[in-house]
Amino acid sequence: AELGTVYRFERAGVLHGLLRVRGFTQDDAHIFCTPEQMDEEITRAVRFSLFFLRTFGFKDYEVYLATRPEKFVGEPTQWEVATQALQRAADRAGQAYELDPGGGAFYGPKIDIKVKDALGRPWQCTTVQFDFNLPDRFALTFVGEDNRQHRPFMVHRALLGSLERFLGVLIEHYGGAFPAWLAPVQARVLPVADRHHEYATSLVARLRSEGLRGEADTRNEKIGFKIREAEVQKIPYILVVGDKETAAGTVSVRLRGGQDRGVMPLADFVHVLAMENKPQAA
């Protein structure tokens, strides 16, 4: 497995933000397995892909099973066995799919998962694909139980596909309002006046010591301006601290969207945010 950089000379007219670029990074993996192991490995790869998508909150995606094209390498029986393995993997994962007749690469059938952007346009991300070409080209073999040389199966696996494309779709999916576990800044501390800076800084240090992502806005601006700016930047939690909070060791908590959660001890807020810091797969 690797994070591999890939380049394509896309024409300028089809370049599209992060969704279609000339240089991108793939979370690429190649699984070498025996024919007996192939079924289990394919099932694991498909389930792993769906786990990733559901963990990130995606529900609106399309799954396609692409079959043998007119020009292909390998034996038709290999293609049939591989295609059936992909079908079983989708069925075991409880995932509906559409057939894409002849849509496979020349070297093997595949499952493609297309995730929709904010306008409902599908973008291919995940791919789980057989390859009957490279094992032959590299003359790969393993010694079977019969003590003879056999050709292994090879499976390409890209869980997210292009990281750039996935991030582009992810940003659009949430409209920038990421859940707390995913947000780059989970909590912003806003001191009301200069005399509260030291307390605000200590709060940030406490959050970071707990593995949470916090920062303080200590600029010489009015508190209303700081709150509005944090809202525009879609920070999940806004912590306002003044004289009362500094004296009592508490924070005044506001949720993104303007909901006021009131005043709570810092330890209680740390516990709340720590619980939200764990993604929940669907």
WOLIN-V322840 format. One record per pair of residues at least 12 apart in sequence whose ideal C-beta (glycine too) atoms are under 6 Angstrom apart, sorted by the first residue. I is the first residue (numbers start at 1). J is the second residue. D is the distance in whole Angstrom. If there is no record, write none. Layout:
BEGIN
i	j	d
I	J	D
I	J	D
END
This chain:
BEGIN
i	j	d
1	29	4
2	28	6
3	25	6
3	27	6
4	26	5
4	28	5
5	25	6
6	24	6
6	26	6
7	23	5
8	22	6
10	22	5
17	168	6
18	164	5
18	167	6
18	168	3
19	123	6
19	165	5
19	168	5
21	164	6
24	162	4
24	164	5
25	163	5
26	158	5
27	158	6
27	159	6
27	160	5
28	158	6
29	157	4
31	155	4
32	152	5
32	154	6
33	153	5
38	85	6
38	153	5
39	85	5
42	85	5
42	89	5
43	89	4
43	92	5
45	128	5
45	157	5
46	89	4
46	93	5
46	128	6
47	93	5
49	126	5
49	159	5
50	93	6
51	281	6
52	159	5
54	281	5
54	282	4
55	279	5
55	281	4
58	115	6
60	116	5
61	113	6
61	115	5
62	114	5
62	122	6
63	95	6
63	97	4
63	113	5
64	98	5
64	100	4
64	112	5
65	86	6
65	97	5
65	99	5
65	111	6
66	100	4
66	103	4
66	104	4
66	110	5
67	83	6
67	101	5
67	104	6
67	109	6
68	104	6
69	102	5
69	104	6
71	106	6
72	106	5
73	107	5
73	132	5
73	133	5
74	132	3
78	132	6
82	109	5
82	130	4
83	109	5
86	111	5
107	131	5
107	132	6
107	133	4
108	129	6
108	130	3
108	131	5
108	132	5
109	130	6
110	127	6
110	129	4
111	128	5
112	124	5
112	127	6
113	125	6
113	126	4
115	169	5
117	169	5
117	172	5
118	172	4
123	165	6
123	169	6
125	161	4
125	166	5
126	159	6
126	161	6
127	158	5
128	157	6
129	156	4
130	155	6
131	154	4
131	156	6
134	154	6
135	151	5
135	152	6
135	154	5
140	152	6
176	234	5
177	234	4
180	236	4
180	276	4
181	276	6
181	277	5
181	279	5
183	236	5
185	213	6
185	215	6
185	235	6
186	212	6
186	213	5
186	236	6
187	214	4
187	237	4
187	239	6
188	215	6
188	217	6
188	230	5
188	235	5
188	238	6
189	203	5
189	204	6
189	216	4
189	239	5
190	217	5
190	226	5
190	240	5
191	241	6
192	223	5
192	242	4
196	241	5
196	246	6
197	218	5
199	241	6
199	246	4
200	216	4
200	241	6
201	216	6
204	216	5
210	270	5
212	273	6
234	256	6
236	256	5
238	254	4
239	251	4
240	252	4
249	266	6
250	263	5
250	265	5
251	266	6
251	269	6
END
